[in-house]
Amino acid sequence: MSIKRLLVIVGPTGSGKTDLSIRLARRFGAPILSTDSRQFYRGMPIGTAQPSAEQLQAVEHHFIASHDITESLNCGEYETLALARLGELFATHDWVVAVGGSGLYVQALCDGMDDLPTADEALRAELMRRLREEGLERLAEELRELDPVYWETVDRRNPARVVRALEVCLQSGRPYSELRRGERRERPFRIVKVGVDLPRGTLYERIDRRVERMLADGLVDEARALYPFRELNALQTVGYRELFDWFDGRTSYEEAVERIKRNTRRYAKRQLTWFRRDPAVRWFAPDADEEIVAWIGRDGMPSEE
C-alpha cells in the first residue's frame, strides 16, 4: 500500500496560498481540501475570497461553500468530517492538498483538538458583550451545561476563567476539561507543511489591493444580502463587520473601507504569529513551486536542508 501524504499550505491572508495550492495540486494530481473556517459557507464568496469558478474547475475542491451560513461548523466537527473525507480521497489519490489560514482548523486536521485553542477574537468579543449585558452568572450557567466537570472546579467569580472556558467549548464543540489533557492524535497519513510568506510591506500592499478588488467585485452588495443574518457566527469576520457598522450608521463608507484594510492586516499578522510557532512549517515565497517540490522530494519526505 502506498504512503498517503497531506500537503498542508498555510500562511497569512492575501499571500497567494490559493494560487499556489492549485498549481501544486495539479502537479501532484491531488484534490484540495479547505482549512479556511469562512470559506465553508455558501453566499459569502467575495468576502471570504473563495476560489473563483475557474479555479474550482481546475482542481477538485472540498469544504468550499459546503455549508449554509446558519450552520456552525466548529473545530471538533470539522476534524471529524475532514478526516472522513480524507479517507475517501486517499482511496484514489496518494496526495491531498489542504490549504487555508485558519490555524485552529489546521491544528484540528493535523493534530486533533487536544491542545487548547488560542482565542478567536470575534467569539471573544461576543462573549465579552454578553458578559456586560447578561452578567457573569448567566455565562457560568452556560458553562455548566457545556462542561459540568470544569464548572465544579473553576472560580465562578473570575470572569476571565469563565469566559475562556466557555470560549473553548464553543470553538471546539468539546468540553474544556477534556481538551486540557493535551493529547495529540496520530494520523494514518504523512503530513508535509508549507508556509507562504512575503515581506511585510509587500503583504500589506497585496491586502489593500485585494480589499479594493473585493469592493469592485461587489462586496457591498454581498454584505447587504447577508445583513439580516449579521448575528450568525459565520459573519463575525473582517469585511462584513465593518460594512455592517456602516449600514447601521456607525461609520462612513470611507472609514469602513479603511477599517477593513487595517483589520485584515492585523489578522494577517496574527496568522503569521500562529503558524510560525509550528517548527514543522517550512517557509517559501508564493511562487517558489520548484523549490517546494525539490524540498518535498520524490518520496514525499522533506529534506532537512
Backbone as CSV, one residue per row, in Angstrom:
resi,resn,N_x,N_y,N_z,CA_x,CA_y,CA_z,C_x,C_y,C_z
1,MET,0.854,-1.187,0.000,0.000,0.000,0.000,0.895,1.244,0.000
2,SER,0.616,2.184,-0.894,1.429,3.395,-0.981,1.163,4.307,0.212
3,ILE,2.180,5.072,0.569,2.041,6.026,1.663,1.204,7.208,1.195
4,LYS,0.257,7.606,2.002,-0.594,8.743,1.669,-0.013,10.008,2.298
5,ARG,-0.085,11.108,1.571,0.549,12.344,2.010,-0.430,13.502,1.943
6,LEU,-0.449,14.283,2.999,-1.258,15.504,3.060,-0.310,16.694,3.019
7,LEU,-0.373,17.455,1.945,0.440,18.664,1.812,-0.379,19.837,2.347
8,VAL,0.040,20.383,3.467,-0.689,21.447,4.138,-0.032,22.790,3.814
9,ILE,-0.784,23.682,3.199,-0.272,25.007,2.831,-0.927,26.038,3.731
10,VAL,-0.098,26.782,4.472,-0.603,27.776,5.413,0.053,29.125,5.133
11,GLY,-0.430,30.134,5.836,0.134,31.467,5.686,-0.932,32.523,5.867
12,PRO,-0.536,33.788,5.827,-1.484,34.874,6.063,-2.408,35.114,4.883
13,THR,-3.511,35.755,5.149,-4.458,36.112,4.101,-3.787,37.020,3.081
14,GLY,-4.099,36.801,1.816,-3.549,37.647,0.762,-2.154,37.280,0.314
15,SER,-1.611,36.175,0.807,-0.223,35.833,0.489,-0.062,35.009,-0.787
16,GLY,-1.164,34.523,-1.334,-1.077,33.721,-2.557,-1.225,32.232,-2.333
17,LYS,-1.798,31.829,-1.194,-1.950,30.405,-0.884,-2.826,29.681,-1.901
18,THR,-3.929,30.324,-2.295,-4.874,29.645,-3.188,-4.233,29.322,-4.529
19,ASP,-3.584,30.301,-5.153,-2.945,30.061,-6.452,-1.873,28.982,-6.337
20,LEU,-1.063,29.052,-5.277,-0.021,28.054,-5.080,-0.630,26.666,-4.891
21,SER,-1.698,26.576,-4.107,-2.306,25.275,-3.847,-2.817,24.634,-5.129
22,ILE,-3.370,25.444,-6.018,-3.895,24.898,-7.270,-2.754,24.406,-8.158
23,ARG,-1.690,25.179,-8.238,-0.544,24.743,-9.055,0.056,23.449,-8.514
24,LEU,0.231,23.361,-7.188,0.820,22.151,-6.607,-0.142,20.970,-6.680
25,ALA,-1.432,21.237,-6.522,-2.414,20.155,-6.627,-2.387,19.547,-8.025
26,ARG,-2.278,20.387,-9.033,-2.204,19.871,-10.399,-0.899,19.110,-10.616
27,ARG,0.145,19.598,-9.994,1.455,18.948,-10.123,1.422,17.532,-9.531
28,PHE,0.747,17.386,-8.393,0.713,16.100,-7.708,-0.537,15.281,-8.035
29,GLY,-1.405,15.795,-8.885,-2.638,15.081,-9.194,-3.517,14.924,-7.979
30,ALA,-3.614,16.008,-7.191,-4.288,15.935,-5.889,-5.533,16.805,-5.846
31,PRO,-6.552,16.387,-5.103,-7.678,17.274,-4.800,-7.277,18.236,-3.682
32,ILE,-8.085,19.256,-3.471,-7.818,20.271,-2.457,-8.908,20.231,-1.397
33,LEU,-8.484,20.315,-0.150,-9.396,20.370,0.987,-9.155,21.686,1.719
34,SER,-10.186,22.486,1.884,-10.023,23.804,2.511,-9.946,23.694,4.027
35,THR,-9.051,24.502,4.620,-8.991,24.646,6.076,-9.319,26.082,6.469
36,ASP,-10.069,26.773,5.618,-10.481,28.147,5.903,-11.877,28.125,6.514
37,SER,-11.992,28.579,7.751,-13.233,28.427,8.504,-14.378,29.277,7.986
38,ARG,-14.128,30.209,7.074,-15.201,31.018,6.499,-15.553,30.598,5.080
39,GLN,-14.598,29.983,4.384,-14.892,29.542,3.021,-15.810,28.323,2.995
40,PHE,-16.067,27.725,4.157,-17.019,26.608,4.224,-18.430,27.052,3.822
41,TYR,-18.735,28.353,3.979,-20.130,28.800,3.933,-20.542,29.336,2.564
42,ARG,-21.798,29.017,2.210,-22.364,29.496,0.964,-22.835,30.945,1.104
43,GLY,-22.854,31.652,-0.019,-23.355,33.019,-0.039,-22.332,34.065,0.374
44,MET,-21.054,33.666,0.548,-20.016,34.580,1.009,-18.767,34.498,0.128
45,PRO,-18.901,34.337,-1.174,-17.712,34.070,-1.996,-16.726,35.233,-2.074
46,ILE,-17.238,36.462,-2.073,-16.341,37.612,-2.229,-15.626,37.921,-0.924
47,GLY,-16.374,38.064,0.146,-15.796,38.448,1.423,-14.855,37.426,2.015
48,THR,-15.001,36.152,1.640,-14.112,35.105,2.159,-13.052,34.695,1.144
49,ALA,-13.030,35.374,-0.004,-12.036,35.096,-1.060,-12.032,33.630,-1.457
50,GLN,-13.235,33.079,-1.652,-13.311,31.705,-2.120,-12.686,31.584,-3.505
51,PRO,-12.178,30.411,-3.855,-11.627,30.224,-5.201,-12.656,30.607,-6.262
52,SER,-12.158,31.130,-7.373,-13.041,31.523,-8.466,-13.620,30.290,-9.150
53,ALA,-14.597,30.522,-10.025,-15.200,29.410,-10.766,-14.150,28.685,-11.591
54,GLU,-13.225,29.447,-12.173,-12.165,28.846,-12.988,-11.241,27.981,-12.122
55,GLN,-10.918,28.479,-10.925,-10.060,27.710,-10.025,-10.754,26.452,-9.532
56,LEU,-12.043,26.553,-9.259,-12.790,25.378,-8.819,-12.895,24.337,-9.925
57,GLN,-12.895,24.805,-11.171,-12.933,23.886,-12.301,-11.585,23.215,-12.524
58,ALA,-10.520,23.943,-12.215,-9.169,23.439,-12.487,-8.806,22.263,-11.594
59,VAL,-9.281,22.302,-10.338,-8.937,21.267,-9.361,-10.173,20.949,-8.523
60,GLU,-10.337,19.690,-8.191,-11.442,19.263,-7.316,-11.242,19.846,-5.909
61,HIS,-12.250,20.571,-5.408,-12.183,21.203,-4.088,-13.216,20.594,-3.131
62,HIS,-12.863,20.609,-1.846,-13.762,20.131,-0.798,-13.813,21.155,0.331
63,PHE,-14.972,21.267,0.951,-15.231,22.233,2.022,-15.134,23.679,1.528
64,ILE,-15.586,23.886,0.312,-15.786,25.232,-0.227,-17.280,25.387,-0.479
65,ALA,-17.911,26.389,0.194,-19.353,26.610,0.061,-20.126,25.315,0.313
66,SER,-19.678,24.553,1.286,-20.289,23.254,1.577,-21.369,23.326,2.649
67,HIS,-21.453,24.453,3.366,-22.390,24.574,4.482,-23.180,25.867,4.389
68,ASP,-24.406,25.806,4.888,-25.227,27.016,4.968,-24.727,27.896,6.102
69,ILE,-24.914,29.214,5.955,-24.417,30.136,6.981,-25.113,29.941,8.318
70,THR,-26.282,29.307,8.317,-26.976,29.063,9.585,-26.362,27.890,10.345
71,GLU,-25.510,27.107,9.684,-24.812,26.009,10.341,-23.531,26.550,10.972
72,SER,-23.173,25.991,12.091,-21.926,26.377,12.748,-20.998,25.173,12.772
73,LEU,-19.966,25.216,11.932,-19.035,24.100,11.829,-17.826,24.389,12.721
74,ASN,-17.873,23.883,13.952,-16.763,24.151,14.868,-15.608,23.192,14.580
75,CYS,-14.508,23.390,15.300,-13.282,22.636,15.024,-13.449,21.139,15.223
76,GLY,-14.146,20.767,16.290,-14.341,19.353,16.544,-15.139,18.675,15.444
77,GLU,-16.184,19.346,14.979,-16.997,18.797,13.892,-16.198,18.753,12.595
78,TYR,-15.421,19.797,12.358,-14.610,19.830,11.146,-13.595,18.688,11.149
79,GLU,-12.960,18.462,12.279,-11.982,17.375,12.371,-12.616,16.056,11.945
80,THR,-13.787,15.758,12.472,-14.461,14.500,12.153,-14.815,14.411,10.673
81,LEU,-15.418,15.486,10.143,-15.839,15.485,8.741,-14.649,15.457,7.791
82,ALA,-13.625,16.242,8.106,-12.471,16.329,7.214,-11.691,15.018,7.176
83,LEU,-11.540,14.355,8.316,-10.837,13.080,8.329,-11.608,12.020,7.545
84,ALA,-12.922,12.056,7.656,-13.732,11.116,6.874,-13.567,11.378,5.383
85,ARG,-13.558,12.651,4.997,-13.387,12.998,3.590,-11.993,12.602,3.102
86,LEU,-10.973,12.817,3.936,-9.624,12.415,3.556,-9.556,10.906,3.328
87,GLY,-10.244,10.147,4.163,-10.265,8.701,3.966,-10.798,8.337,2.593
88,GLU,-11.828,9.041,2.149,-12.386,8.803,0.818,-11.412,9.222,-0.275
89,LEU,-10.794,10.378,-0.107,-9.891,10.898,-1.133,-8.626,10.062,-1.254
90,PHE,-8.108,9.595,-0.130,-6.890,8.799,-0.176,-7.140,7.408,-0.767
91,ALA,-8.381,7.030,-0.902,-8.682,5.742,-1.540,-8.312,5.765,-3.017
92,THR,-8.284,6.961,-3.609,-7.989,7.083,-5.044,-6.837,8.042,-5.338
93,HIS,-6.271,8.682,-4.317,-5.159,9.611,-4.518,-4.060,9.349,-3.489
94,ASP,-2.820,9.537,-3.913,-1.705,9.431,-2.966,-1.449,10.756,-2.258
95,TRP,-1.859,11.849,-2.880,-1.667,13.184,-2.311,-3.003,13.898,-2.174
96,VAL,-3.164,14.675,-1.109,-4.243,15.650,-0.966,-3.591,16.939,-0.490
97,VAL,-4.033,18.055,-1.035,-3.533,19.367,-0.619,-4.575,20.022,0.280
98,ALA,-4.158,20.445,1.465,-5.024,21.197,2.374,-4.515,22.633,2.419
99,VAL,-5.411,23.593,2.266,-4.966,24.984,2.226,-5.950,25.881,2.965
100,GLY,-5.403,26.840,3.703,-6.243,27.796,4.414,-5.452,28.479,5.516
101,GLY,-6.025,29.562,6.030,-5.320,30.343,7.036,-5.921,30.277,8.424
102,SER,-6.862,29.358,8.658,-7.488,29.244,9.978,-6.685,28.265,10.827
103,GLY,-5.808,28.811,11.663,-4.865,27.988,12.393,-5.492,26.900,13.228
104,LEU,-6.596,27.208,13.858,-7.242,26.229,14.729,-7.782,25.043,13.928
105,TYR,-8.244,25.296,12.715,-8.782,24.222,11.881,-7.649,23.398,11.272
106,VAL,-6.532,24.046,10.957,-5.348,23.303,10.521,-4.886,22.380,11.646
107,GLN,-4.877,22.895,12.857,-4.482,22.093,14.017,-5.430,20.919,14.217
108,ALA,-6.721,21.170,14.081,-7.707,20.093,14.244,-7.471,18.990,13.219
109,LEU,-7.170,19.385,11.984,-6.961,18.412,10.924,-5.686,17.606,11.146
110,CYS,-4.615,18.275,11.536,-3.312,17.615,11.628,-3.074,16.908,12.960
111,ASP,-3.508,17.520,14.052,-3.151,17.026,15.381,-4.335,16.620,16.242
112,GLY,-5.541,16.967,15.832,-6.681,16.783,16.701,-6.849,17.985,17.611
113,MET,-7.895,17.966,18.419,-8.235,19.121,19.236,-7.842,18.963,20.693
114,ASP,-6.782,18.223,20.963,-6.394,18.028,22.347,-5.647,19.224,22.927
115,ASP,-5.030,20.046,22.080,-4.369,21.251,22.566,-5.392,22.369,22.681
116,LEU,-5.262,23.185,23.700,-6.197,24.295,23.874,-6.047,25.302,22.747
117,PRO,-7.136,25.739,22.159,-7.053,26.734,21.089,-6.736,28.119,21.626
118,THR,-6.106,28.920,20.795,-5.943,30.329,21.138,-7.269,31.037,20.896
119,ALA,-7.354,32.252,21.386,-8.623,32.968,21.361,-9.061,33.303,19.942
120,ASP,-10.349,33.126,19.686,-10.992,33.621,18.473,-11.537,35.003,18.811
121,GLU,-11.001,36.023,18.174,-11.320,37.385,18.598,-12.798,37.737,18.441
122,ALA,-13.411,37.238,17.367,-14.828,37.550,17.157,-15.681,36.919,18.254
123,LEU,-15.384,35.653,18.562,-16.145,34.981,19.613,-15.867,35.615,20.962
124,ARG,-14.600,35.960,21.226,-14.267,36.605,22.491,-15.031,37.931,22.649
125,ALA,-15.106,38.714,21.573,-15.829,39.988,21.629,-17.309,39.759,21.937
126,GLU,-17.872,38.722,21.321,-19.278,38.422,21.561,-19.500,37.994,23.008
127,LEU,-18.608,37.184,23.562,-18.748,36.751,24.952,-18.559,37.917,25.927
128,MET,-17.662,38.825,25.598,-17.472,39.988,26.459,-18.698,40.889,26.426
129,ARG,-19.321,40.977,25.243,-20.577,41.745,25.152,-21.643,41.101,26.022
130,ARG,-21.738,39.787,25.946,-22.729,39.083,26.757,-22.417,39.216,28.245
131,LEU,-21.133,39.218,28.578,-20.745,39.388,29.977,-21.256,40.718,30.508
132,ARG,-21.117,41.771,29.695,-21.580,43.093,30.107,-23.099,43.140,30.207
133,GLU,-23.782,42.544,29.257,-25.229,42.689,29.166,-26.002,41.643,29.978
134,GLU,-25.460,40.427,30.079,-26.185,39.348,30.747,-25.631,39.011,32.131
135,GLY,-24.350,39.345,32.339,-23.744,39.089,33.637,-22.992,37.776,33.695
136,LEU,-22.074,37.675,34.653,-21.210,36.510,34.794,-21.993,35.248,35.134
137,GLU,-23.031,35.390,35.926,-23.792,34.220,36.362,-24.401,33.476,35.173
138,ARG,-24.901,34.220,34.201,-25.519,33.583,33.030,-24.475,32.822,32.209
139,LEU,-23.280,33.404,32.043,-22.235,32.710,31.301,-21.762,31.467,32.056
140,ALA,-21.660,31.581,33.375,-21.253,30.427,34.173,-22.287,29.303,34.066
141,GLU,-23.554,29.668,33.993,-24.603,28.661,33.856,-24.485,27.932,32.514
142,GLU,-24.145,28.690,31.463,-23.952,28.065,30.155,-22.733,27.145,30.180
143,LEU,-21.692,27.568,30.897,-20.506,26.726,31.035,-20.859,25.418,31.743
144,ARG,-21.715,25.489,32.746,-22.132,24.276,33.454,-22.825,23.308,32.513
145,GLU,-23.612,23.829,31.589,-24.306,22.978,30.629,-23.327,22.305,29.666
146,LEU,-22.283,23.051,29.252,-21.343,22.536,28.264,-20.226,21.704,28.887
147,ASP,-19.849,22.029,30.124,-18.742,21.328,30.762,-18.955,21.284,32.277
148,PRO,-19.812,20.395,32.738,-20.087,20.332,34.185,-18.866,19.940,35.014
149,VAL,-17.923,19.216,34.413,-16.720,18.806,35.152,-15.880,20.024,35.514
150,TYR,-15.601,20.878,34.525,-14.789,22.064,34.806,-15.568,23.059,35.663
151,TRP,-16.877,23.140,35.476,-17.711,24.063,36.247,-17.575,23.794,37.744
152,GLU,-17.367,22.544,38.102,-17.244,22.194,39.513,-15.984,22.779,40.146
153,THR,-14.935,22.988,39.348,-13.652,23.407,39.906,-13.283,24.859,39.608
154,VAL,-13.864,25.456,38.581,-13.486,26.816,38.201,-13.963,27.837,39.234
155,ASP,-13.188,28.893,39.410,-13.614,30.022,40.235,-14.678,30.788,39.455
156,ARG,-15.938,30.569,39.808,-17.038,31.150,39.041,-17.216,32.645,39.289
157,ARG,-16.363,33.226,40.139,-16.356,34.681,40.326,-15.290,35.345,39.472
158,ASN,-14.529,34.520,38.765,-13.447,35.032,37.919,-13.925,35.074,36.471
159,PRO,-14.275,36.250,35.961,-14.836,36.321,34.604,-13.868,35.855,33.529
160,ALA,-12.560,36.104,33.718,-11.591,35.709,32.699,-11.591,34.194,32.514
161,ARG,-11.630,33.452,33.626,-11.592,31.992,33.527,-12.900,31.420,32.977
162,VAL,-14.009,32.004,33.383,-15.300,31.527,32.879,-15.414,31.792,31.384
163,VAL,-15.042,33.005,30.963,-15.146,33.358,29.543,-14.217,32.491,28.709
164,ARG,-12.995,32.278,29.190,-12.042,31.465,28.422,-12.542,30.028,28.261
165,ALA,-13.024,29.445,29.333,-13.508,28.071,29.259,-14.713,27.955,28.328
166,LEU,-15.614,28.919,28.432,-16.800,28.908,27.575,-16.395,29.103,26.120
167,GLU,-15.444,29.974,25.894,-14.940,30.220,24.545,-14.399,28.948,23.920
168,VAL,-13.600,28.195,24.682,-13.029,26.953,24.172,-14.126,25.940,23.865
169,CYS,-15.099,25.829,24.730,-16.213,24.900,24.494,-16.938,25.235,23.194
170,LEU,-17.212,26.508,22.992,-17.963,26.927,21.809,-17.130,26.799,20.542
171,GLN,-15.833,27.099,20.628,-14.961,26.993,19.466,-14.782,25.551,19.023
172,SER,-14.543,24.678,19.969,-14.139,23.315,19.648,-15.293,22.325,19.575
173,GLY,-16.404,22.655,20.241,-17.500,21.706,20.308,-17.249,20.584,21.302
174,ARG,-16.222,20.752,22.158,-15.883,19.739,23.155,-15.680,20.396,24.513
175,PRO,-15.804,19.656,25.602,-15.620,20.248,26.934,-14.198,20.747,27.141
176,TYR,-14.080,21.877,27.802,-12.782,22.450,28.137,-11.951,21.471,28.959
177,SER,-12.586,20.793,29.912,-11.869,19.848,30.771,-11.254,18.709,29.972
178,GLU,-11.889,18.304,28.899,-11.367,17.228,28.065,-10.168,17.694,27.253
179,LEU,-10.239,18.920,26.745,-9.161,19.443,25.907,-7.903,19.743,26.702
180,ARG,-8.023,19.953,27.986,-6.866,20.308,28.807,-5.872,19.161,28.955
181,ARG,-6.215,17.979,28.478,-5.320,16.830,28.610,-4.090,16.946,27.705
182,GLY,-4.212,17.719,26.617,-3.063,17.957,25.757,-2.564,16.749,24.987
183,GLU,-3.447,15.831,24.625,-3.038,14.634,23.891,-3.175,14.855,22.383
184,ARG,-2.123,14.528,21.666,-2.167,14.620,20.209,-2.601,13.277,19.625
185,ARG,-3.284,13.338,18.498,-3.751,12.117,17.858,-2.873,11.779,16.650
186,GLU,-2.582,10.509,16.507,-1.827,10.057,15.338,-2.731,10.081,14.113
187,ARG,-2.125,10.340,12.957,-2.859,10.334,11.695,-2.314,9.213,10.800
188,PRO,-3.184,8.575,10.033,-2.743,7.470,9.177,-2.192,7.940,7.835
189,PHE,-1.603,9.131,7.807,-1.007,9.663,6.587,0.144,10.579,6.988
190,ARG,1.050,10.794,6.068,2.192,11.669,6.302,1.777,13.112,6.050
191,ILE,2.207,14.016,6.918,1.854,15.435,6.798,3.091,16.251,6.457
192,VAL,2.993,17.048,5.403,4.059,17.946,4.983,3.495,19.366,5.016
193,LYS,4.161,20.269,5.736,3.626,21.615,5.927,4.494,22.666,5.235
194,VAL,3.838,23.464,4.398,4.498,24.549,3.674,3.853,25.869,4.063
195,GLY,4.676,26.840,4.421,4.175,28.166,4.745,4.476,29.144,3.629
196,VAL,3.526,30.022,3.333,3.705,31.047,2.304,3.952,32.379,2.991
197,ASP,5.043,33.021,2.633,5.405,34.266,3.312,5.898,35.288,2.300
198,LEU,5.756,36.540,2.672,6.200,37.681,1.867,6.769,38.728,2.800
199,PRO,7.599,39.639,2.294,7.994,40.781,3.126,6.748,41.512,3.625
200,ARG,6.793,41.989,4.839,5.607,42.574,5.466,4.987,43.692,4.616
201,GLY,5.819,44.584,4.096,5.291,45.675,3.280,4.585,45.177,2.035
202,THR,5.170,44.187,1.377,4.557,43.620,0.171,3.229,42.962,0.498
203,LEU,3.194,42.223,1.606,1.956,41.566,2.019,0.866,42.589,2.273
204,TYR,1.184,43.661,2.985,0.175,44.667,3.306,-0.336,45.372,2.045
205,GLU,0.550,45.596,1.088,0.112,46.191,-0.175,-0.839,45.251,-0.913
206,ARG,-0.535,43.978,-0.901,-1.411,42.991,-1.539,-2.768,42.942,-0.855
207,ILE,-2.767,43.029,0.461,-4.023,43.013,1.206,-4.872,44.216,0.835
208,ASP,-4.271,45.405,0.799,-5.026,46.612,0.451,-5.605,46.501,-0.955
209,ARG,-4.814,45.991,-1.888,-5.310,45.851,-3.266,-6.428,44.819,-3.335
210,ARG,-6.312,43.754,-2.536,-7.354,42.728,-2.575,-8.665,43.258,-2.016
211,VAL,-8.597,44.064,-0.954,-9.818,44.672,-0.421,-10.479,45.539,-1.484
212,GLU,-9.674,46.333,-2.187,-10.233,47.186,-3.248,-10.842,46.339,-4.366
213,ARG,-10.215,45.220,-4.693,-10.752,44.332,-5.723,-12.065,43.696,-5.262
214,MET,-12.138,43.309,-3.990,-13.377,42.746,-3.458,-14.521,43.751,-3.551
215,LEU,-14.223,44.992,-3.224,-15.255,46.039,-3.312,-15.700,46.225,-4.750
216,ALA,-14.754,46.204,-5.673,-15.100,46.349,-7.086,-15.912,45.159,-7.585
217,ASP,-15.687,43.994,-6.985,-16.393,42.780,-7.400,-17.789,42.645,-6.786
218,GLY,-18.144,43.566,-5.860,-19.495,43.534,-5.311,-19.606,43.165,-3.854
219,LEU,-18.560,43.416,-3.061,-18.594,43.051,-1.641,-19.720,43.753,-0.893
220,VAL,-19.989,45.024,-1.237,-21.045,45.765,-0.531,-22.401,45.105,-0.751
221,ASP,-22.707,44.734,-1.995,-23.987,44.075,-2.276,-24.069,42.721,-1.580
222,GLU,-22.963,42.006,-1.552,-22.950,40.721,-0.863,-23.230,40.913,0.620
223,ALA,-22.598,41.926,1.223,-22.807,42.199,2.646,-24.242,42.624,2.929
224,ARG,-24.831,43.385,2.036,-26.238,43.800,2.232,-27.158,42.587,2.222
225,ALA,-26.877,41.640,1.348,-27.706,40.431,1.288,-27.560,39.599,2.560
226,LEU,-26.389,39.682,3.198,-26.127,38.910,4.404,-26.505,39.654,5.678
227,TYR,-26.795,40.932,5.567,-27.060,41.781,6.738,-28.137,41.218,7.672
228,PRO,-29.227,40.656,7.156,-30.242,40.090,8.077,-29.711,38.968,8.959
229,PHE,-28.583,38.373,8.573,-28.006,37.258,9.326,-26.760,37.681,10.103
230,ARG,-26.600,38.971,10.329,-25.346,39.517,10.855,-24.956,38.976,12.218
231,GLU,-25.901,38.414,12.992,-25.566,37.885,14.314,-25.003,36.474,14.262
232,LEU,-25.060,35.835,13.093,-24.563,34.466,12.983,-23.051,34.423,13.121
233,ASN,-22.557,33.316,13.646,-21.117,33.172,13.847,-20.346,33.260,12.537
234,ALA,-20.921,32.747,11.466,-20.232,32.755,10.175,-19.909,34.157,9.698
235,LEU,-20.646,35.146,10.174,-20.468,36.518,9.708,-19.692,37.395,10.681
236,GLN,-19.163,36.784,11.736,-18.333,37.538,12.677,-16.897,37.553,12.157
237,THR,-16.699,38.225,11.041,-15.405,38.192,10.379,-15.104,39.521,9.714
238,VAL,-13.822,39.764,9.481,-13.376,41.014,8.875,-13.993,41.168,7.490
239,GLY,-14.412,42.364,7.182,-15.019,42.651,5.893,-16.507,42.865,6.029
240,TYR,-17.171,41.929,6.685,-18.606,42.064,6.901,-18.905,42.944,8.114
241,ARG,-18.196,42.737,9.207,-18.489,43.515,10.414,-18.347,45.008,10.160
242,GLU,-17.319,45.410,9.436,-17.095,46.830,9.184,-18.185,47.413,8.280
243,LEU,-18.618,46.642,7.300,-19.696,47.123,6.433,-21.029,47.162,7.173
244,PHE,-21.258,46.207,8.056,-22.482,46.231,8.857,-22.527,47.494,9.715
245,ASP,-21.382,47.900,10.270,-21.340,49.143,11.050,-21.683,50.340,10.176
246,TRP,-21.236,50.326,8.934,-21.583,51.408,8.012,-23.084,51.386,7.721
247,PHE,-23.637,50.198,7.473,-25.079,50.103,7.232,-25.871,50.642,8.423
248,ASP,-25.344,50.417,9.641,-26.031,50.856,10.856,-25.799,52.335,11.174
249,GLY,-25.007,53.008,10.340,-24.767,54.435,10.548,-23.697,54.755,11.572
250,ARG,-22.916,53.749,11.974,-21.878,53.983,12.979,-20.605,54.570,12.372
251,THR,-20.391,54.332,11.079,-19.205,54.850,10.410,-19.580,55.320,9.016
252,SER,-18.661,55.999,8.366,-18.833,56.352,6.961,-18.326,55.205,6.092
253,TYR,-18.645,55.256,4.813,-18.153,54.230,3.889,-16.632,54.232,3.849
254,GLU,-16.058,55.430,3.756,-14.606,55.548,3.678,-13.933,54.949,4.915
255,GLU,-14.520,55.212,6.088,-13.953,54.674,7.317,-14.100,53.157,7.364
256,ALA,-15.216,52.664,6.875,-15.422,51.217,6.854,-14.364,50.535,5.990
257,VAL,-14.066,51.125,4.839,-13.071,50.544,3.945,-11.691,50.535,4.602
258,GLU,-11.329,51.644,5.227,-10.024,51.700,5.890,-9.941,50.703,7.043
259,ARG,-11.054,50.515,7.745,-11.050,49.543,8.838,-10.912,48.119,8.318
260,ILE,-11.534,47.831,7.182,-11.375,46.503,6.597,-9.906,46.244,6.277
261,LYS,-9.264,47.223,5.665,-7.849,47.061,5.321,-7.002,46.900,6.587
262,ARG,-7.237,47.764,7.558,-6.453,47.716,8.796,-6.666,46.397,9.532
263,ASN,-7.917,45.995,9.669,-8.204,44.775,10.423,-7.735,43.527,9.688
264,THR,-7.734,43.570,8.354,-7.209,42.444,7.594,-5.700,42.343,7.783
265,ARG,-5.019,43.476,7.802,-3.569,43.457,8.048,-3.275,42.907,9.444
266,ARG,-4.065,43.305,10.414,-3.873,42.804,11.777,-4.126,41.299,11.846
267,TYR,-5.143,40.857,11.137,-5.441,39.428,11.107,-4.281,38.655,10.486
268,ALA,-3.723,39.190,9.408,-2.588,38.533,8.760,-1.405,38.418,9.716
269,LYS,-1.188,39.449,10.505,-0.088,39.417,11.477,-0.322,38.321,12.517
270,ARG,-1.559,38.185,12.973,-1.861,37.135,13.953,-1.705,35.744,13.335
271,GLN,-2.087,35.607,12.070,-1.914,34.317,11.405,-0.436,33.928,11.351
272,LEU,0.411,34.891,10.994,1.841,34.602,10.932,2.379,34.194,12.299
273,THR,1.942,34.883,13.331,2.384,34.548,14.688,1.997,33.122,15.033
274,TRP,0.775,32.749,14.688,0.285,31.391,14.976,1.134,30.351,14.253
275,PHE,1.275,30.495,12.924,1.928,29.456,12.132,3.430,29.396,12.370
276,ARG,4.043,30.499,12.727,5.483,30.483,12.969,5.844,29.711,14.243
277,ARG,4.861,29.451,15.085,5.130,28.648,16.282,5.309,27.175,15.950
278,ASP,4.920,26.772,14.754,4.977,25.364,14.368,6.305,25.087,13.658
279,PRO,7.223,24.353,14.301,8.531,24.100,13.683,8.460,23.205,12.455
280,ALA,7.324,22.543,12.238,7.192,21.658,11.083,6.930,22.426,9.795
281,VAL,6.590,23.705,9.890,6.292,24.504,8.697,7.586,24.990,8.067
282,ARG,7.755,24.736,6.779,8.887,25.262,6.014,8.369,26.403,5.151
283,TRP,9.027,27.556,5.222,8.515,28.772,4.604,9.126,29.025,3.227
284,PHE,8.257,29.450,2.298,8.654,29.726,0.925,7.926,30.971,0.408
285,ALA,8.469,31.548,-0.650,7.766,32.610,-1.372,6.580,31.994,-2.112
286,PRO,5.550,32.784,-2.428,4.347,32.212,-3.043,4.538,31.669,-4.450
287,ASP,5.664,31.999,-5.088,5.899,31.495,-6.444,7.059,30.490,-6.486
288,ALA,7.432,29.946,-5.328,8.594,29.051,-5.244,8.206,27.591,-5.477
289,ASP,7.437,27.339,-6.527,6.939,25.990,-6.782,8.063,24.966,-6.888
290,GLU,9.086,25.275,-7.663,10.156,24.316,-7.891,10.931,24.047,-6.604
291,GLU,11.155,25.079,-5.809,11.851,24.895,-4.531,11.036,23.992,-3.605
292,ILE,9.726,24.197,-3.599,8.857,23.395,-2.731,8.879,21.935,-3.156
293,VAL,8.748,21.701,-4.459,8.757,20.325,-4.968,10.093,19.664,-4.673
294,ALA,11.192,20.398,-4.853,12.518,19.841,-4.576,12.675,19.531,-3.099
295,TRP,12.150,20.406,-2.231,12.248,20.180,-0.783,11.447,18.956,-0.354
296,ILE,10.262,18.807,-0.922,9.442,17.647,-0.584,10.131,16.362,-0.980
297,GLY,10.752,16.368,-2.144,11.473,15.178,-2.587,10.577,14.162,-3.254
298,ARG,11.205,13.246,-3.964,10.444,12.263,-4.729,9.654,11.298,-3.843
299,ASP,10.166,11.044,-2.646,9.476,10.085,-1.779,8.468,10.747,-0.856
300,GLY,8.284,12.076,-1.029,7.340,12.769,-0.185,7.830,13.017,1.216
301,MET,9.128,12.848,1.429,9.711,13.070,2.745,10.616,14.281,2.661
302,PRO,10.217,15.451,3.219,11.001,16.667,3.088,12.430,16.489,3.594
303,SER,13.348,17.104,2.872,14.743,17.075,3.306,14.930,17.984,4.495
304,GLU,15.989,17.745,5.242,16.283,18.554,6.426,17.067,19.801,6.075
305,GLU,17.561,19.869,4.872,18.392,21.016,4.474,17.532,22.155,3.969
